[in-house]
């Protein structure tokens, strides 16, 4: 289940990057945040690095919000993350605290204003 949520989240990040925004307004940035871990086929990845995909918002705006949103605890998958940026509903798209989310934060998510086609999403660097 957690793997399918992550796959869904990564697909969603790609959609966010391309939906409604001309190529010149799409970008990516990185951030150090809540620790995550993933083990598959005997290989374990542990990091604090995150990729952020932005569409028609600045990296600074997205980084500022992602820095505040990823440490939130107790947000269930597909649940709204409360107190995000005004006009950008935010959702947790990753696993809850467990073997692949050792600190329990919102390690995969998105904040998107569909009617105006802008927002951002984030996922751990190298997370499958």
Beta strands, then each sheet from edge to edge (+ up, - down):
strand 1: 26-40
strand 2: 43-55
strand 3: 89-92
strand 4: 109-113
strand 5: 118-124
sheet 1: 1+ 2- 5+ 4- 3+
end
